[in-house]
């Protein structure tokens, strides 16, 4: 993630911290035996937040690969890296 701007890193950490809070809230809901439909709503919200982080990282990898190619890295190497990232991304969605 060497091409990821500092402000982007802080944004991702902030998002992850928020997700950690959501997960803690979900755990509390389960312990308190809250209605399952409400728990599922919160789980879907957390999943969506994780998917958004995944999308940001996918876009960052694409930018990173393009920058590397512009700086002289072999196109095929970067394409292979991007294929691996895309494969993982599609597993999530």
KOLSE-558223 format. One record per residue: residue number from 1; x, y, z of N, C-alpha, C, O, CB in turn; residue in one letter. Coordinates in nm, 2 decimals, padded with zeros to 4 digits, m for minus. Atoms other than C-alpha are relative to their C-alpha. Glycine has a CB too. Layout:
BEGIN
r num = NUM; n.u = X; n.v = Y; n.w = Z; ca.u = X; ca.v = Y; ca.w = Z; c.u = X; c.v = Y; c.w = Z; o.u = X; o.v = Y; o.w = Z; cb.u = X; cb.v = Y; cb.w = Z; residuo = a
...
END
This chain:
BEGIN
r num = 1; n.u = 00.08; n.v = m00.12; n.w = 00.00; ca.u = 00.00; ca.v = 00.00; ca.w = 00.00; c.u = 00.09; c.v = 00.13; c.w = 00.00; o.u = 00.05; o.v = 00.23; o.w = 00.06; cb.u = m00.09; cb.v = 00.00; cb.w = 00.12; residuo = x
r num = 2; n.u = m00.09; n.v = m00.11; n.w = m00.01; ca.u = 00.29; ca.v = 00.23; ca.w = m00.05; c.u = m00.05; c.v = 00.12; c.w = m00.08; o.u = m00.01; o.v = 00.24; o.w = m00.04; cb.u = 00.13; cb.v = m00.04; cb.w = m00.06; residuo = x
r num = 3; n.u = 00.06; n.v = m00.12; n.w = 00.07; ca.u = 00.09; ca.v = 00.46; ca.w = m00.29; c.u = m00.12; c.v = 00.05; c.w = 00.07; o.u = m00.19; o.v = 00.14; o.w = 00.02; cb.u = m00.02; cb.v = m00.04; cb.w = m00.14; residuo = x
r num = 4; n.u = 00.12; n.v = m00.04; n.w = m00.06; ca.u = m00.20; ca.v = 00.49; ca.w = m00.05; c.u = 00.03; c.v = 00.13; c.w = 00.09; o.u = 00.12; o.v = 00.12; o.w = 00.17; cb.u = m00.05; cb.v = m00.11; cb.w = 00.10; residuo = x
r num = 5; n.u = m00.02; n.v = m00.12; n.w = m00.07; ca.u = m00.21; ca.v = 00.85; ca.w = 00.08; c.u = m00.03; c.v = m00.02; c.w = 00.15; o.u = m00.11; o.v = m00.09; o.w = 00.19; cb.u = m00.08; cb.v = 00.12; cb.w = m00.06; residuo = x
r num = 6; n.u = 00.02; n.v = 00.00; n.w = m00.14; ca.u = m00.18; ca.v = 00.91; ca.w = 00.45; c.u = m00.14; c.v = 00.02; c.w = 00.05; o.u = m00.19; o.v = m00.05; o.w = 00.13; cb.u = 00.09; cb.v = 00.10; cb.w = 00.07; residuo = x
r num = 7; n.u = 00.14; n.v = m00.02; n.w = m00.03; ca.u = m00.53; ca.v = 01.05; ca.w = 00.47; c.u = m00.09; c.v = m00.12; c.w = m00.03; o.u = m00.19; o.v = m00.14; o.w = 00.04; cb.u = m00.05; cb.v = 00.13; cb.w = m00.07; residuo = x
r num = 8; n.u = 00.07; n.v = 00.12; n.w = 00.04; ca.u = m00.66; ca.v = 00.74; ca.w = 00.30; c.u = 00.02; c.v = m00.11; c.w = 00.11; o.u = m00.08; o.v = m00.18; o.w = 00.15; cb.u = 00.04; cb.v = m00.05; cb.w = m00.14; residuo = x
r num = 9; n.u = m00.03; n.v = 00.10; n.w = m00.10; ca.u = m00.49; ca.v = 00.52; ca.w = 00.56; c.u = m00.08; c.v = 00.03; c.w = 00.13; o.u = m00.14; o.v = m00.06; o.w = 00.19; cb.u = 00.15; cb.v = m00.01; cb.w = 00.03; residuo = x
r num = 10; n.u = 00.08; n.v = m00.04; n.w = m00.11; ca.u = m00.65; ca.v = 00.72; ca.w = 00.84; c.u = m00.15; c.v = m00.03; c.w = m00.01; o.u = m00.21; o.v = m00.07; o.w = 00.08; cb.u = 00.03; cb.v = 00.15; cb.w = 00.03; residuo = x
r num = 11; n.u = 00.14; n.v = 00.03; n.w = 00.03; ca.u = m00.99; ca.v = 00.69; ca.w = 00.68; c.u = m00.03; c.v = m00.14; c.w = 00.01; o.u = m00.13; o.v = m00.18; o.w = 00.07; cb.u = m00.03; cb.v = 00.05; cb.w = m00.15; residuo = x
r num = 12; n.u = 00.03; n.v = 00.14; n.w = m00.01; ca.u = m00.96; ca.v = 00.32; ca.w = 00.65; c.u = 00.00; c.v = m00.05; c.w = 00.15; o.u = m00.08; o.v = m00.13; o.w = 00.19; cb.u = 00.11; cb.v = m00.08; cb.w = m00.08; residuo = x
r num = 13; n.u = m00.01; n.v = 00.04; n.w = m00.14; ca.u = m00.85; ca.v = 00.28; ca.w = 01.02; c.u = m00.13; c.v = 00.05; c.w = 00.07; o.u = m00.18; o.v = m00.02; o.w = 00.16; cb.u = 00.13; cb.v = 00.06; cb.w = 00.06; residuo = x
r num = 14; n.u = 00.13; n.v = m00.06; n.w = m00.06; ca.u = m01.15; ca.v = 00.51; ca.w = 01.12; c.u = m00.11; c.v = m00.09; c.w = m00.03; o.u = m00.19; o.v = m00.12; o.w = 00.06; cb.u = m00.02; cb.v = 00.14; cb.w = m00.05; residuo = x
r num = 15; n.u = 00.11; n.v = 00.09; n.w = 00.04; ca.u = m01.38; ca.v = 00.28; ca.w = 00.92; c.u = 00.01; c.v = m00.13; c.w = 00.08; o.u = m00.10; o.v = m00.18; o.w = 00.12; cb.u = 00.00; cb.v = m00.02; cb.w = m00.15; residuo = x
r num = 16; n.u = m00.02; n.v = 00.13; n.w = m00.07; ca.u = m01.24; ca.v = m00.03; ca.w = 01.08; c.u = m00.03; c.v = 00.02; c.w = 00.15; o.u = m00.10; o.v = m00.07; o.w = 00.21; cb.u = 00.15; cb.v = m00.05; cb.w = m00.01; residuo = x
r num = 17; n.u = 00.03; n.v = m00.02; n.w = m00.14; ca.u = m01.27; ca.v = 00.12; ca.w = 01.43; c.u = m00.15; c.v = 00.01; c.w = 00.02; o.u = m00.21; o.v = m00.05; o.w = 00.11; cb.u = 00.06; cb.v = 00.13; cb.w = 00.05; residuo = x
r num = 18; n.u = 00.15; n.v = 00.00; n.w = 00.00; ca.u = m01.64; ca.v = 00.19; ca.w = 01.35; c.u = m00.06; c.v = m00.14; c.w = m00.01; o.u = m00.15; o.v = m00.17; o.w = 00.06; cb.u = m00.05; cb.v = 00.09; cb.w = m00.11; residuo = x
r num = 19; n.u = 00.05; n.v = 00.14; n.w = 00.02; ca.u = m01.69; ca.v = m00.17; ca.w = 01.24; c.u = 00.02; c.v = m00.08; c.w = 00.13; o.u = m00.06; o.v = m00.15; o.w = 00.17; cb.u = 00.07; cb.v = m00.07; cb.w = m00.12; residuo = x
r num = 20; n.u = m00.02; n.v = 00.07; n.w = m00.13; ca.u = m01.53; ca.v = m00.29; ca.w = 01.56; c.u = m00.11; c.v = 00.04; c.w = 00.10; o.u = m00.15; o.v = m00.05; o.w = 00.18; cb.u = 00.14; cb.v = 00.04; cb.w = 00.06; residuo = x
r num = 21; n.u = 00.10; n.v = m00.05; n.w = m00.09; ca.u = m01.78; ca.v = m00.08; ca.w = 01.75; c.u = m00.13; c.v = m00.07; c.w = m00.03; o.u = m00.21; o.v = m00.11; o.w = 00.06; cb.u = m00.02; cb.v = 00.15; cb.w = m00.01; residuo = x
r num = 22; n.u = 00.12; n.v = 00.07; n.w = 00.05; ca.u = m02.06; ca.v = m00.23; ca.w = 01.54; c.u = 00.00; c.v = m00.15; c.w = 00.05; o.u = m00.11; o.v = m00.20; o.w = 00.10; cb.u = m00.02; cb.v = 00.01; cb.w = m00.15; residuo = x
r num = 23; n.u = m00.01; n.v = 00.14; n.w = m00.03; ca.u = m01.94; ca.v = m00.58; ca.w = 01.61; c.u = m00.02; c.v = m00.02; c.w = 00.16; o.u = m00.09; o.v = m00.11; o.w = 00.20; cb.u = 00.14; cb.v = m00.06; cb.w = m00.04; residuo = x
r num = 24; n.u = 00.02; n.v = 00.00; n.w = m00.15; ca.u = m01.93; ca.v = m00.51; ca.w = 01.99; c.u = m00.15; c.v = 00.02; c.w = 00.03; o.u = m00.20; o.v = m00.04; o.w = 00.12; cb.u = 00.08; cb.v = 00.11; cb.w = 00.06; residuo = x
r num = 25; n.u = 00.15; n.v = m00.02; n.w = m00.02; ca.u = m02.29; ca.v = m00.38; ca.w = 01.96; c.u = m00.08; c.v = m00.13; c.w = m00.03; o.u = m00.17; o.v = m00.16; o.w = 00.04; cb.u = m00.04; cb.v = 00.12; cb.w = m00.08; residuo = x
r num = 26; n.u = 00.06; n.v = 00.13; n.w = 00.04; ca.u = m02.39; ca.v = m00.70; ca.w = 01.78; c.u = 00.01; c.v = m00.10; c.w = 00.11; o.u = m00.08; o.v = m00.17; o.w = 00.14; cb.u = 00.05; cb.v = m00.05; cb.w = m00.13; residuo = x
r num = 27; n.u = m00.03; n.v = 00.10; n.w = m00.11; ca.u = m02.23; ca.v = m00.91; ca.w = 02.05; c.u = m00.09; c.v = 00.03; c.w = 00.12; o.u = m00.15; o.v = m00.06; o.w = 00.18; cb.u = 00.15; cb.v = 00.00; cb.w = 00.04; residuo = x
r num = 28; n.u = 00.09; n.v = m00.04; n.w = m00.11; ca.u = m02.42; ca.v = m00.72; ca.w = 02.32; c.u = m00.14; c.v = m00.03; c.w = m00.03; o.u = m00.21; o.v = m00.08; o.w = 00.06; cb.u = 00.02; cb.v = 00.15; cb.w = 00.03; residuo = x
r num = 29; n.u = 00.13; n.v = 00.03; n.w = 00.03; ca.u = m02.74; ca.v = m00.76; ca.w = 02.13; c.u = m00.03; c.v = m00.15; c.w = 00.01; o.u = m00.14; o.v = m00.19; o.w = 00.06; cb.u = m00.03; cb.v = 00.04; cb.w = m00.15; residuo = x
r num = 30; n.u = 00.02; n.v = 00.15; n.w = m00.02; ca.u = m02.69; ca.v = m01.14; ca.w = 02.12; c.u = m00.01; c.v = m00.04; c.w = 00.15; o.u = m00.09; o.v = m00.12; o.w = 00.18; cb.u = 00.12; cb.v = m00.07; cb.w = m00.07; residuo = x
r num = 31; n.u = 00.00; n.v = 00.03; n.w = m00.14; ca.u = m02.61; ca.v = m01.15; ca.w = 02.49; c.u = m00.13; c.v = 00.04; c.w = 00.06; o.u = m00.18; o.v = m00.03; o.w = 00.15; cb.u = 00.12; cb.v = 00.07; cb.w = 00.07; residuo = x
r num = 32; n.u = 00.13; n.v = m00.05; n.w = m00.05; ca.u = m02.92; ca.v = m00.95; ca.w = 02.56; c.u = m00.12; c.v = m00.06; c.w = m00.06; o.u = m00.23; o.v = m00.03; o.w = m00.03; cb.u = m00.01; cb.v = 00.15; cb.w = m00.01; residuo = x
r num = 33; n.u = 00.11; n.v = 00.08; n.w = 00.07; ca.u = m03.12; ca.v = m01.18; ca.w = 02.34; c.u = m00.10; c.v = 00.09; c.w = m00.07; o.u = m00.22; o.v = 00.08; o.w = m00.06; cb.u = m00.07; cb.v = m00.09; cb.w = 00.10; residuo = x
r num = 34; n.u = 00.08; n.v = m00.09; n.w = 00.08; ca.u = m03.24; ca.v = m00.90; ca.w = 02.12; c.u = m00.07; c.v = m00.08; c.w = m00.12; o.u = m00.02; o.v = m00.19; o.w = m00.15; cb.u = 00.08; cb.v = 00.12; cb.w = m00.06; residuo = x
r num = 35; n.u = 00.07; n.v = 00.07; n.w = 00.11; ca.u = m03.48; ca.v = m00.99; ca.w = 01.83; c.u = 00.10; c.v = m00.03; c.w = m00.11; o.u = 00.18; o.v = 00.05; o.w = m00.15; cb.u = m00.12; cb.v = 00.08; cb.w = m00.05; residuo = x
r num = 36; n.u = m00.09; n.v = 00.04; n.w = 00.11; ca.u = m03.30; ca.v = m01.18; ca.w = 01.55; c.u = 00.00; c.v = 00.09; c.w = m00.12; o.u = 00.10; o.v = 00.11; o.w = m00.18; cb.u = m00.03; cb.v = m00.14; cb.w = m00.04; residuo = x
r num = 37; n.u = 00.00; n.v = m00.09; n.w = 00.12; ca.u = m03.42; ca.v = m00.95; ca.w = 01.28; c.u = 00.08; c.v = 00.12; c.w = 00.02; o.u = 00.14; o.v = 00.17; o.w = m00.07; cb.u = m00.15; cb.v = 00.04; cb.w = m00.03; residuo = x
r num = 38; n.u = m00.08; n.v = m00.12; n.w = m00.03; ca.u = m03.26; ca.v = m00.66; ca.w = 01.46; c.u = 00.15; c.v = m00.03; c.w = m00.01; o.u = 00.23; o.v = 00.05; o.w = m00.05; cb.u = m00.04; cb.v = 00.06; cb.w = 00.13; residuo = x
r num = 39; n.u = m00.14; n.v = 00.04; n.w = 00.01; ca.u = m02.93; ca.v = m00.85; ca.w = 01.49; c.u = 00.04; c.v = m00.01; c.w = m00.14; o.u = 00.15; o.v = 00.03; o.w = m00.18; cb.u = 00.02; cb.v = m00.13; cb.w = 00.08; residuo = x
r num = 40; n.u = m00.03; n.v = 00.02; n.w = 00.14; ca.u = m02.94; ca.v = m00.94; ca.w = 01.13; c.u = 00.02; c.v = 00.13; c.w = m00.07; o.u = 00.11; o.v = 00.15; o.w = m00.16; cb.u = m00.11; cb.v = m00.09; cb.w = m00.08; residuo = x
r num = 41; n.u = m00.02; n.v = m00.13; n.w = 00.06; ca.u = m02.99; ca.v = m00.58; ca.w = 01.03; c.u = 00.14; c.v = 00.06; c.w = 00.03; o.u = 00.20; o.v = 00.11; o.w = m00.05; cb.u = m00.11; cb.v = 00.10; cb.w = 00.05; residuo = x
r num = 42; n.u = m00.13; n.v = m00.05; n.w = m00.04; ca.u = m02.68; ca.v = m00.49; ca.w = 01.23; c.u = 00.11; c.v = m00.07; c.w = m00.07; o.u = 00.22; o.v = m00.02; o.w = m00.11; cb.u = 00.01; cb.v = 00.00; cb.w = 00.15; residuo = x
r num = 43; n.u = m00.10; n.v = 00.09; n.w = 00.07; ca.u = m02.48; ca.v = m00.78; ca.w = 01.08; c.u = 00.01; c.v = 00.05; c.w = m00.15; o.u = 00.12; o.v = 00.06; o.w = m00.20; cb.u = m00.04; cb.v = m00.15; cb.w = 00.00; residuo = x
r num = 44; n.u = 00.00; n.v = m00.05; n.w = 00.14; ca.u = m02.58; ca.v = m00.66; ca.w = 00.73; c.u = 00.07; c.v = 00.14; c.w = m00.01; o.u = 00.14; o.v = 00.16; o.w = m00.11; cb.u = m00.14; cb.v = 00.01; cb.w = m00.06; residuo = x
r num = 45; n.u = m00.06; n.v = m00.13; n.w = m00.01; ca.u = m02.47; ca.v = m00.31; ca.w = 00.82; c.u = 00.15; c.v = m00.01; c.w = 00.01; o.u = 00.23; o.v = 00.06; o.w = m00.06; cb.u = m00.05; cb.v = 00.09; cb.w = 00.11; residuo = x
r num = 46; n.u = m00.14; n.v = 00.02; n.w = m00.02; ca.u = m02.13; ca.v = m00.43; ca.w = 00.94; c.u = 00.06; c.v = m00.06; c.w = m00.13; o.u = 00.17; o.v = m00.03; o.w = m00.17; cb.u = 00.03; cb.v = m00.10; cb.w = 00.12; residuo = x
r num = 47; n.u = m00.05; n.v = 00.06; n.w = 00.12; ca.u = m02.09; ca.v = m00.65; ca.w = 00.63; c.u = 00.01; c.v = 00.10; c.w = m00.11; o.u = 00.11; o.v = 00.10; o.w = m00.19; cb.u = m00.10; cb.v = m00.11; cb.w = m00.05; residuo = x
r num = 48; n.u = 00.00; n.v = m00.11; n.w = 00.10; ca.u = m02.17; ca.v = m00.35; ca.w = 00.40; c.u = 00.12; c.v = 00.09; c.w = 00.03; o.u = 00.19; o.v = 00.13; o.w = m00.07; cb.u = m00.13; cb.v = 00.08; cb.w = 00.01; residuo = x
r num = 49; n.u = m00.11; n.v = m00.09; n.w = m00.03; ca.u = m01.91; ca.v = m00.14; ca.w = 00.58; c.u = 00.13; c.v = m00.07; c.w = m00.03; o.u = 00.23; o.v = m00.01; o.w = m00.09; cb.u = 00.00; cb.v = 00.03; cb.w = 00.16; residuo = x
r num = 50; n.u = m00.12; n.v = 00.08; n.w = 00.04; ca.u = m01.65; ca.v = m00.42; ca.w = 00.53; c.u = 00.02; c.v = 00.00; c.w = m00.15; o.u = 00.13; o.v = 00.01; o.w = m00.20; cb.u = 00.00; cb.v = m00.14; cb.w = 00.06; residuo = x
r num = 51; n.u = m00.01; n.v = 00.00; n.w = 00.15; ca.u = m01.74; ca.v = m00.44; ca.w = 00.16; c.u = 00.04; c.v = 00.13; c.w = m00.05; o.u = 00.11; o.v = 00.14; o.w = m00.15; cb.u = m00.14; cb.v = m00.04; cb.w = m00.05; residuo = x
r num = 52; n.u = m00.05; n.v = m00.13; n.w = 00.04; ca.u = m01.69; ca.v = m00.07; ca.w = 00.13; c.u = 00.15; c.v = 00.02; c.w = 00.02; o.u = 00.22; o.v = 00.08; o.w = m00.07; cb.u = m00.07; cb.v = 00.11; cb.w = 00.08; residuo = x
r num = 53; n.u = m00.15; n.v = 00.00; n.w = m00.02; ca.u = m01.34; ca.v = m00.10; ca.w = 00.27; c.u = 00.07; c.v = m00.08; c.w = m00.11; o.u = 00.17; o.v = m00.04; o.w = m00.16; cb.u = 00.04; cb.v = m00.05; cb.w = 00.14; residuo = x
r num = 54; n.u = m00.05; n.v = 00.09; n.w = 00.10; ca.u = m01.28; ca.v = m00.38; ca.w = 00.03; c.u = 00.01; c.v = 00.07; c.w = m00.14; o.u = 00.10; o.v = 00.06; o.w = m00.21; cb.u = m00.08; cb.v = m00.13; cb.w = m00.01; residuo = x
r num = 55; n.u = 00.01; n.v = m00.08; n.w = 00.13; ca.u = m01.39; ca.v = m00.16; ca.w = m00.26; c.u = 00.11; c.v = 00.11; c.w = m00.01; o.u = 00.18; o.v = 00.13; o.w = m00.11; cb.u = m00.14; cb.v = 00.06; cb.w = m00.02; residuo = x
r num = 56; n.u = m00.10; n.v = m00.10; n.w = m00.01; ca.u = m01.16; ca.v = 00.12; ca.w = m00.15; c.u = 00.14; c.v = m00.06; c.w = m00.03; o.u = 00.22; o.v = 00.00; o.w = m00.10; cb.u = 00.00; cb.v = 00.07; cb.w = 00.14; residuo = x
r num = 57; n.u = m00.13; n.v = 00.07; n.w = 00.02; ca.u = m00.87; ca.v = m00.12; ca.w = m00.13; c.u = 00.02; c.v = m00.05; c.w = m00.14; o.u = 00.13; o.v = m00.05; o.w = m00.20; cb.u = 00.02; cb.v = m00.11; cb.w = 00.10; residuo = x
r num = 58; n.u = 00.00; n.v = 00.05; n.w = 00.14; ca.u = m00.95; ca.v = m00.27; ca.w = m00.47; c.u = 00.04; c.v = 00.12; c.w = m00.09; o.u = 00.13; o.v = 00.11; o.w = m00.18; cb.u = m00.13; cb.v = m00.06; cb.w = m00.05; residuo = x
r num = 59; n.u = m00.03; n.v = m00.12; n.w = 00.08; ca.u = m00.95; ca.v = 00.08; ca.w = m00.62; c.u = 00.15; c.v = 00.05; c.w = 00.02; o.u = 00.22; o.v = 00.09; o.w = m00.08; cb.u = m00.09; cb.v = 00.11; cb.w = 00.03; residuo = x
r num = 60; n.u = m00.14; n.v = m00.04; n.w = m00.03; ca.u = m00.62; ca.v = 00.16; ca.w = m00.45; c.u = 00.10; c.v = m00.09; c.w = m00.06; o.u = 00.20; o.v = m00.05; o.w = m00.11; cb.u = 00.02; cb.v = 00.00; cb.w = 00.16; residuo = x
r num = 61; n.u = m00.09; n.v = 00.10; n.w = 00.06; ca.u = m00.46; ca.v = m00.16; ca.w = m00.58; c.u = 00.00; c.v = 00.03; c.w = m00.15; o.u = 00.11; o.v = 00.02; o.w = m00.21; cb.u = m00.05; cb.v = m00.14; cb.w = 00.02; residuo = x
r num = 62; n.u = 00.00; n.v = m00.03; n.w = 00.15; ca.u = m00.57; ca.v = m00.07; ca.w = m00.94; c.u = 00.09; c.v = 00.13; c.w = m00.02; o.u = 00.17; o.v = 00.13; o.w = m00.11; cb.u = m00.14; cb.v = 00.03; cb.w = m00.05; residuo = x
r num = 63; n.u = m00.09; n.v = m00.12; n.w = 00.01; ca.u = m00.41; ca.v = 00.28; ca.w = m00.89; c.u = 00.14; c.v = m00.04; c.w = 00.02; o.u = 00.23; o.v = 00.01; o.w = m00.06; cb.u = m00.04; cb.v = 00.11; cb.w = 00.10; residuo = x
r num = 64; n.u = m00.14; n.v = 00.04; n.w = m00.03; ca.u = m00.10; ca.v = 00.12; ca.w = m00.74; c.u = 00.06; c.v = m00.07; c.w = m00.12; o.u = 00.17; o.v = m00.05; o.w = m00.15; cb.u = 00.00; cb.v = m00.09; cb.w = 00.13; residuo = x
r num = 65; n.u = m00.06; n.v = 00.08; n.w = 00.12; ca.u = m00.06; ca.v = m00.12; ca.w = m01.03; c.u = 00.03; c.v = 00.09; c.w = m00.12; o.u = 00.13; o.v = 00.08; o.w = m00.18; cb.u = m00.11; cb.v = m00.11; cb.w = m00.04; residuo = x
r num = 66; n.u = m00.02; n.v = m00.09; n.w = 00.11; ca.u = m00.10; ca.v = 00.16; ca.w = m01.28; c.u = 00.13; c.v = 00.08; c.w = 00.02; o.u = 00.21; o.v = 00.11; o.w = m00.07; cb.u = m00.12; cb.v = 00.09; cb.w = m00.03; residuo = x
r num = 67; n.u = m00.12; n.v = m00.08; n.w = m00.04; ca.u = 00.16; ca.v = 00.37; ca.w = m01.10; c.u = 00.13; c.v = m00.08; c.w = m00.02; o.u = 00.23; o.v = m00.04; o.w = m00.07; cb.u = m00.01; cb.v = 00.05; cb.w = 00.14; residuo = x
r num = 68; n.u = m00.12; n.v = 00.09; n.w = 00.01; ca.u = 00.40; ca.v = 00.07; ca.w = m01.08; c.u = 00.04; c.v = m00.02; c.w = m00.15; o.u = 00.16; o.v = m00.02; o.w = m00.18; cb.u = m00.03; cb.v = m00.13; cb.w = 00.07; residuo = x
r num = 69; n.u = m00.03; n.v = 00.02; n.w = 00.15; ca.u = 00.37; ca.v = 00.01; ca.w = m01.46; c.u = 00.06; c.v = 00.13; c.w = m00.05; o.u = 00.15; o.v = 00.12; o.w = m00.13; cb.u = m00.13; cb.v = m00.04; cb.w = m00.07; residuo = x
r num = 70; n.u = m00.06; n.v = m00.13; n.w = 00.04; ca.u = 00.43; ca.v = 00.38; ca.w = m01.52; c.u = 00.14; c.v = 00.02; c.w = 00.04; o.u = 00.22; o.v = 00.09; o.w = m00.02; cb.u = m00.09; cb.v = 00.12; cb.w = 00.04; residuo = x
r num = 71; n.u = m00.13; n.v = m00.01; n.w = m00.05; ca.u = 00.74; ca.v = 00.35; ca.w = m01.31; c.u = 00.10; c.v = m00.11; c.w = m00.05; o.u = 00.21; o.v = m00.11; o.w = m00.01; cb.u = 00.00; cb.v = 00.00; cb.w = 00.15; residuo = x
r num = 72; n.u = m00.09; n.v = 00.10; n.w = 00.06; ca.u = 00.87; ca.v = 00.06; ca.w = m01.50; c.u = m00.02; c.v = m00.15; c.w = 00.04; o.u = 00.05; o.v = m00.24; o.w = m00.02; cb.u = 00.14; cb.v = 00.03; cb.w = 00.02; residuo = x
r num = 73; n.u = 00.03; n.v = 00.13; n.w = m00.03; ca.u = 00.73; ca.v = m00.25; ca.w = m01.34; c.u = m00.06; c.v = m00.08; c.w = m00.12; o.u = m00.14; o.v = m00.01; o.w = m00.19; cb.u = m00.09; cb.v = m00.01; cb.w = 00.13; residuo = x
r num = 74; n.u = 00.06; n.v = 00.08; n.w = 00.11; ca.u = 00.64; ca.v = m00.53; ca.w = m01.58; c.u = m00.15; c.v = 00.00; c.w = 00.00; o.u = m00.21; o.v = m00.03; o.w = 00.11; cb.u = 00.06; cb.v = m00.14; cb.w = 00.00; residuo = x
r num = 75; n.u = 00.15; n.v = 00.00; n.w = 00.01; ca.u = 00.28; ca.v = m00.50; ca.w = m01.70; c.u = m00.06; c.v = m00.13; c.w = 00.04; o.u = m00.15; o.v = m00.14; o.w = 00.12; cb.u = m00.04; cb.v = 00.03; cb.w = m00.14; residuo = x
r num = 76; n.u = 00.05; n.v = 00.14; n.w = m00.03; ca.u = 00.23; ca.v = m00.88; ca.w = m01.67; c.u = 00.00; c.v = m00.02; c.w = 00.15; o.u = m00.09; o.v = m00.08; o.w = 00.20; cb.u = 00.07; cb.v = m00.11; cb.w = m00.08; residuo = x
r num = 77; n.u = 00.00; n.v = 00.02; n.w = m00.14; ca.u = 00.34; ca.v = m00.88; ca.w = m01.31; c.u = m00.11; c.v = 00.07; c.w = 00.07; o.u = m00.17; o.v = 00.02; o.w = 00.16; cb.u = 00.14; cb.v = 00.05; cb.w = 00.05; residuo = x
r num = 78; n.u = 00.11; n.v = m00.08; n.w = m00.07; ca.u = 00.10; ca.v = m00.60; ca.w = m01.21; c.u = m00.13; c.v = m00.06; c.w = m00.04; o.u = m00.22; o.v = m00.05; o.w = 00.04; cb.u = 00.02; cb.v = 00.14; cb.w = m00.05; residuo = x
r num = 79; n.u = 00.13; n.v = 00.06; n.w = 00.04; ca.u = m00.18; ca.v = m00.77; ca.w = m01.41; c.u = m00.03; c.v = m00.12; c.w = 00.09; o.u = m00.14; o.v = m00.14; o.w = 00.13; cb.u = 00.00; cb.v = m00.03; cb.w = m00.15; residuo = x
r num = 80; n.u = 00.01; n.v = 00.12; n.w = m00.09; ca.u = m00.12; ca.v = m01.09; ca.w = m01.21; c.u = m00.04; c.v = 00.04; c.w = 00.14; o.u = m00.13; o.v = m00.02; o.w = 00.20; cb.u = 00.12; cb.v = m00.08; cb.w = 00.00; residuo = x
r num = 81; n.u = 00.03; n.v = m00.05; n.w = m00.14; ca.u = m00.13; ca.v = m00.90; ca.w = m00.88; c.u = m00.15; c.v = 00.05; c.w = 00.00; o.u = m00.22; o.v = 00.02; o.w = 00.09; cb.u = 00.09; cb.v = 00.11; cb.w = 00.04; residuo = x
r num = 82; n.u = 00.14; n.v = m00.05; n.w = 00.00; ca.u = m00.45; ca.v = m00.72; ca.w = m00.98; c.u = m00.10; c.v = m00.11; c.w = m00.02; o.u = m00.21; o.v = m00.11; o.w = 00.04; cb.u = m00.01; cb.v = 00.10; cb.w = m00.12; residuo = x
r num = 83; n.u = 00.09; n.v = 00.11; n.w = 00.01; ca.u = m00.61; ca.v = m01.05; ca.w = m01.09; c.u = m00.02; c.v = m00.07; c.w = 00.13; o.u = m00.13; o.v = m00.11; o.w = 00.17; cb.u = 00.06; cb.v = m00.10; cb.w = m00.10; residuo = x
r num = 84; n.u = 00.02; n.v = 00.07; n.w = m00.14; ca.u = m00.54; ca.v = m01.20; ca.w = m00.74; c.u = m00.09; c.v = 00.09; c.w = 00.09; o.u = m00.17; o.v = 00.03; o.w = 00.16; cb.u = 00.14; cb.v = m00.01; cb.w = 00.06; residuo = x
r num = 85; n.u = 00.08; n.v = m00.09; n.w = m00.08; ca.u = m00.69; ca.v = m00.89; ca.w = m00.58; c.u = m00.15; c.v = m00.01; c.w = m00.04; o.u = m00.24; o.v = m00.02; o.w = 00.04; cb.u = 00.05; cb.v = 00.14; cb.w = 00.00; residuo = x
r num = 86; n.u = 00.14; n.v = 00.01; n.w = 00.05; ca.u = m01.00; ca.v = m00.91; ca.w = m00.80; c.u = m00.06; c.v = m00.13; c.w = 00.04; o.u = m00.18; o.v = m00.14; o.w = 00.07; cb.u = 00.00; cb.v = 00.02; cb.w = m00.15; residuo = x
r num = 87; n.u = 00.05; n.v = 00.13; n.w = m00.04; ca.u = m01.04; ca.v = m01.28; ca.w = m00.73; c.u = m00.04; c.v = 00.00; c.w = 00.14; o.u = m00.15; o.v = m00.05; o.w = 00.18; cb.u = 00.11; cb.v = m00.11; cb.w = m00.02; residuo = x
r num = 88; n.u = 00.04; n.v = m00.01; n.w = m00.14; ca.u = m01.04; ca.v = m01.21; ca.w = m00.36; c.u = m00.12; c.v = 00.09; c.w = 00.02; o.u = m00.21; o.v = 00.06; o.w = 00.10; cb.u = 00.11; cb.v = 00.05; cb.w = 00.09; residuo = x
r num = 89; n.u = 00.11; n.v = m00.09; n.w = m00.01; ca.u = m01.27; ca.v = m00.92; ca.w = m00.40; c.u = m00.14; c.v = m00.06; c.w = m00.04; o.u = m00.24; o.v = m00.04; o.w = 00.02; cb.u = 00.02; cb.v = 00.13; cb.w = m00.09; residuo = x
r num = 90; n.u = 00.13; n.v = 00.06; n.w = 00.05; ca.u = m01.53; ca.v = m01.12; ca.w = m00.60; c.u = m00.05; c.v = m00.11; c.w = 00.10; o.u = m00.17; o.v = m00.14; o.w = 00.10; cb.u = 00.02; cb.v = m00.06; cb.w = m00.14; residuo = x
r num = 91; n.u = 00.04; n.v = 00.10; n.w = m00.10; ca.u = m01.53; ca.v = m01.39; ca.w = m00.33; c.u = m00.09; c.v = 00.07; c.w = 00.11; o.u = m00.17; o.v = 00.01; o.w = 00.17; cb.u = 00.12; cb.v = m00.07; cb.w = 00.06; residuo = x
r num = 92; n.u = 00.06; n.v = m00.07; n.w = m00.10; ca.u = m01.65; ca.v = m01.12; ca.w = m00.09; c.u = m00.14; c.v = 00.04; c.w = m00.03; o.u = m00.23; o.v = 00.06; o.w = 00.05; cb.u = 00.08; cb.v = 00.12; cb.w = 00.05; residuo = x
r num = 93; n.u = 00.13; n.v = m00.06; n.w = 00.04; ca.u = m01.94; ca.v = m00.99; ca.w = m00.29; c.u = m00.09; c.v = m00.10; c.w = m00.07; o.u = m00.20; o.v = m00.07; o.w = m00.11; cb.u = 00.03; cb.v = 00.10; cb.w = m00.10; residuo = x
END
